[in-house]
Amino acid sequence: MVNPTGKSASTLDRSFWKLFSASATVNCADGISKTSLPLLAASLTGNPVLISGLTAFAFLPWLLFGLPGGALVDRLDRRRAMSTANIMRAALLGVLVLLTVAGGGSIPLLYVIAFALGLCQVVYDSAVRAILPQFIDRRNLDKANSWLTVEETVGSSFVGPPVGAALFSWSRVVPFVGGAIGFALAALLVLAVPGRFRAERTAPTTLRADIHEGLSWLWRHPVLRELTIYSGLLAGFMAMATSLIVLYALNTLHLSSWLYGLLFIPMGIGGIAGSAAVGSLVSRLGRPRAITVAVAIAPVMCVLLGTVPNLWAAGVSFFGIAVGITMWNVLSMSLRQAMIPPELLGRVLGAHRVALWGGIPLGALTGGTVADLTSVPTAFLVSGLAQLVVVVMMYRLVDRSRQLIVDSCKS
């Protein structure tokens, strides 16, 4: 691989901050569209299964194309792959605007758009995390991932959802116009990152061989194999709750569409707090204990949402969920980036995300079915209890792999 600075970076240099700016713009656009799509769906139907189906279709591409997508970013210039994915997302939202204005808005159309946007996200997300270790050394991976998580939280929680919900309350199409502009701008900003970001290869290979190599490496790893399985279970169980947030807000808390967007602000605050707390948590507890603490927070908050369904409990719970998920994302991503060889990052991270996000469609539909048979708060309660079972298994893995985890993240 070629470092754009020509040397190993020990600090977050200008290349990183250019990547940061592009990613921040992406997440603002993503926050706007991901808030507006469920609102548009909720305006067409109140069926929990159909609403949760939107989340299922959005994450189905990870199950179907996560492996080839990860292998693809190991064969292409990762910067150009990110830019192309953003251009495609801008075009998709433009199509949605035109069809909605023409009166063609429907649940099947939203499923198609959500699936196509998810397909673009497979390429973008696989590339953005694989590109990071090409100019950030291991000592700064926690710092760099924390900054990227902060901007992701600000964009997807502080800026995107309130703006998207406010624009939707004014016009159904305006938030999607804004999202399209944001993705187009991000496509240009990505290209401002200097350097060549194609993985070095000693010999030509096929895409199938690349996928097999990545899967084989992940399966043989003593820690990452189980970490991937447990992460996938957690994501699937969490989707039982997150796919129903719009119905929880509109029907359980009786909020307007505009106030639904503001409900994401506690999540934004929690995300920033979680990013800021990662360093001190690792310093105080050590990385293994910090991982187990972080992964347990969100499940407890889901149980609270299911048992105390009021606005104040929701604010506290969404804050806590964001704290836990953010710390867990930073710590687990840094661990994977430190353990995976650079030339395998794209395909191994792709395999990891197949397990991580591939189970979300099933989890979302399960949550919708539970809510349809019982209630939305009950789906949150079941989600939290199921996650806590996985947390126990995660604790056992981390406890017996403590030394390997510590050694892997040393510079």
N, C-alpha and C positions, 0 to 999 in steps of 0.2 A: 504494500500500500504506500501511497505517497502522501506525506504530510504537507499541506499547502505552505507551511512556514519553513519547510526544509529541515526541521529538527523536532525533537520531542518537546512538546509543550509542557511546562510546569505550572502555568497560570492560564486563566481564561482570557485568550487574546481576542483580537478584532474579528478573526474568522468565526469564533464561537458567538460573538455578539451579533454578527450578521445572521447566523443561523437562528439565534434567539429571536431576532426581529421578525424573520420570516415565519417562524413557528408561532409566535404570538399572534400574528395576523391570521394565520390559519385557524387558530383556536377561537378567536373572536368570531370569525365567519361560521365555524362549526357550531359554536354555542348558539348563535342566532338561528341557524337552520334546524338544529336538533331540538330547540325549544318550540319553534314554529310548526314543525311537522306533526308532533303529537297534538298540538292545539288544533291544527287543521283537521286531523283525524277525529278528535273529540267533537268537532263541529259537525262531522258527518255521521258519527255513530257513538253510542254510549256503551256498546258491548265490550266488556273487559277483555274477552278473548281476541276480538278484532283489534283493540288498542294495543294489547301486548304483542300481537302479530307484527306490528310496525318495528318493534325492537328485534323480533326474531329475524325479519328480513334484513335489517340493518347489519346484523352480525353474522348472518348465514354465509357471506363471502369468506369469512375467516375459516369456517369449517371446510368449505369447498376449495378455496384457492390460497389458503394461508401458506401451504407448503411450496407450491410453485411460485407464489409471490415472493417469499423469502429467498428462494433460490435465484429468482430473477434479479433481485437487487445485489446479489453477489456477482452477477455477470455484467451489469450495466453501471454506468456512472450514476452513483446514488443521488447526486445533486440534480441531475437532469430527470431522473425518475420521479423525484419529489415535485419538480416543477410541472411535469406533464400531468401527474395525478391531480394537481391543483387546477390546471386548465380544464381538465375533464369535469371536475366538480363544479366549476363555474358554469360550464356549458349545460350540465344537468339541471342546475337550479334555474337557468334561463329557460329551458324547455318547460319546467314546472310552472314558471310564471306565465308563459304563453298559453299553456293548456288550461290553467286556472282561470285566466282572463276570458278564454273562449268558452268557459262553462264546462270543461271536461274534467274537473276535479272529482276524484273518487278514491275509495280505499284501495282498489287494485292498482291505480296509478301511483299512489303514495308508496305502496309496497315495492313497485318497480323502481321508483326513484331512490327509496331507502336502500334497496339492494345494490343499485349501481353506485351510489355514494359510498357504500360500505366496501365495494370492490376497489374503488380509488383509495380508500383509507388503508386497505391491505398493503398497497404499494407504498404509500406515503409513510405510514407508521413503521413498516419494516425498514425503510431506508433511513429515516431520521435517527433512529436509535443505533443503527449499524454504522452510520457515518460518524457518530460522536467520538468513539475511541480512536478514530484516525487522526485527530489532532488534540485529544485530551488524554493525559496519562492516568494511571490507576489512582494516584493520590488525589486527583481532582474529579474523579467520576461522581462521587457523592455530591460535590459542590455543583458540577455542571448539571447533573440530573435534577438536583433541587431547584436550580434556576429554571430549567425547562418545565418542571412541575409547577412552579409558581406562576409562570406565564400561562401555562395550560389552565390552571385554576382560575386565574384572573379573567382569561378570555372566555372559558367555558362556563364560569359561574358568576363573576362580578359584572362583566361587560355584556357578553353574548345573550344569556337568557333574559335579563331585564329589558335590554334593548329589543330583542326579538319579540317578547311578549307585548311590550308597549306598542311596537309597530304593528303587530298582529291585531291588537284591539282597535287600531286605526284603519288598517287595510290588510286583507289576507295575503296580498302579493308582495307588499313592500319589503317585509323581512327577507324574502327570498331574493329580491333584487339586491338588497344589501349584502346578503351572503355571497351571491355570485361575484359582486365587486370585490369583496374581501379575498375570495379564493384567487381571483385573477391577479390582484395586487401581490399576494403571497407567491404566486408563480414567478413573478418578476424578481421579488426580493431574494428568493432562493438562489437565483442565478448570480447574485452579487457575491456569494461566498466563493472566494478564489480557490483554485486548485483542481486536481484530478482525484476523483473519489471512486475509482474502480478497483475492486479487489485484485491483487496480483495473482497470476496463475502460472504454474510451471508447465502445464500441458493442457490442450483442449479437452473438454469434457462435454457430456450431454446434460441437459436439464434434469433428466431422470436420474442420472448418476449423482448429480449434485444433491438432489433431494434425498437420495438414499444415504449419501455420506453424512448429511446433516442429521437425519433421523438416527442413524447408527451411532453417531457420536453422542447424541443426547441420551439414547437408551442405555449406553454403557457408562454414563457418568454417575458416580455414586450418590450425588446430592441433587443435581438438576433434574434427573428423571422423576424422582418423587416430588420435588418442588413443583414441577410442571403439572403433575397429576393433581396435587392438592390445590394448586392455584386455579386449575380448571374447575374443580368442584366448587371452590369458593365463588368464582365468577358466575357459575351457573345458578347457584343458590341466591346470590345477591341479585341476579336479574329477575328473580321472582318478585322482588320488591321494586327495583328501579324501573321496570317496565310499566309499573302502575302509578308512578308518582303523579302523573297528570290527573288521574282519577282520584287519587288520595287528596290532592289539592282541591279539585273542583267539587267532588261529591262528599268527601269525608270532612274536610276543613271548610267547605263552602266558600272558597276564594274565587274571585274573578280571574279572568285570563291574565290581566295586568299584575295582580297580586301573586299569581302563580309564578311569574318570572322573578318577582322579588324574593320568593321562597328560596331561590338558589343563592342568595347573598350569604346566609349563614354557611353554606357549603364553600363559598369562595373564601370567607374568613377562615374557616377550618382548614382549607387547603393550604393557605399561606402559613397558618400557624403550624401545620404539620411539617411543611418544608423547612421552616425556621427551627423546628425542634429536633430535626433528624440528627444534626451534628452533636448536640448536647446529649441526646438520648444514647447515642453510640458511645460517647465519652464516659457517661456515667455507668451504663449497664454492660457495655461491650456489645459488639455486633450481634452475636447469637441471641442474647436476651432482648435486645432492642427489636429484633425481627419478631419474636414471639409476642411481645407487648403490642407492637403495631398491628399485627394481624388479628388480634382479639378485639380491638376497639369497635370496628364497624358492626360485627355481629351483635354485640351487646346493644348498640344503638338501634338496630333493626327490631330487636325484641321490645325496646321501649316504644318505638313507633307503633307496634302492633298492640301494645297493652294500654298505652295512654294516648289515644288519638285526639289531641288538641293542638292548637297553634303553637303554644309555648314549648310543649314537649317536642313538636316537630322541629322547631328552630334549634333546640339543643341537640336533637338526634341528628339532623342534617349536618350540623357543625361537627359532631363527633365522628360521623361516618366519613366526612371529608378528611379530618385529622388522621384517622386510622388508615384509610385507603392511600392517602398521599405518602405517609411515612413508609407504608408497606411497598408502594410502587417504587419509591426512591431506593430503598434498601435492596429490594429484590432485583431491580434493574441493574444497579451497580454490581451486585454479586454475579449476575449472569454475564455482564460485560467483562468482568475481571476473570471469570473462569473459562469463557469460550474463546478459542483462538480467533484472531482478527479475520482471517480468510474464511471462517465459517459463520461469522456473526449473523449475516442476513438469513441464511437458511435455518440455522439453529433457533434464532429468535422467531422465525416464521413458524417452525414446528411447535415452539413453545406457545405461540399465540393461537395456533389451531386448537390446542388443548384449553388455553386460557379463555378465548372468546368463542370457540366453536360450540361450547356447551351453553352459551347464553341464549340462543334461539329456543332450545328445549326448556331452559329455566324460565324464560319469559312466558312461553305458552303454558307451562305448569302453573306459574303465578297467576296468569289470567284465568285458568280453569279453577284454581282454588278460590279466587275472588268471586268468580261467577257462582260457584256452589255455596260459598259462605259469605265472605266480605273482604274488602280490600285490606283492612287492618289485620285480619286473620292471615292473609297471604304474607304480610310483613313479619308477623310473629313466627310462622312456619319457616320463613327464610332465615331469620336470625338463629333459631334453634338448630337448624341443619348446618349452618355455618360454624356454630360453636363445636359441633362434633368434629368437623374438619380441623378446627384450630387445635384440638387435642392431638390429632395425628401429626400436624405440622410441628407442634412442640417436641414430640418424640423424635422426629427427623432432625431438627436443629440441635437438640441436646446430644445426640450421638455423633453429629457431624461438626461439633463445635470447633475443633482445631483446624479442620480443613477450611471452614468458612473464614476463620481469622487469618490463616496463612494466605488464602487466595486474594484477599483485598489489601495485602501489604504491597508497597511500591517495589 
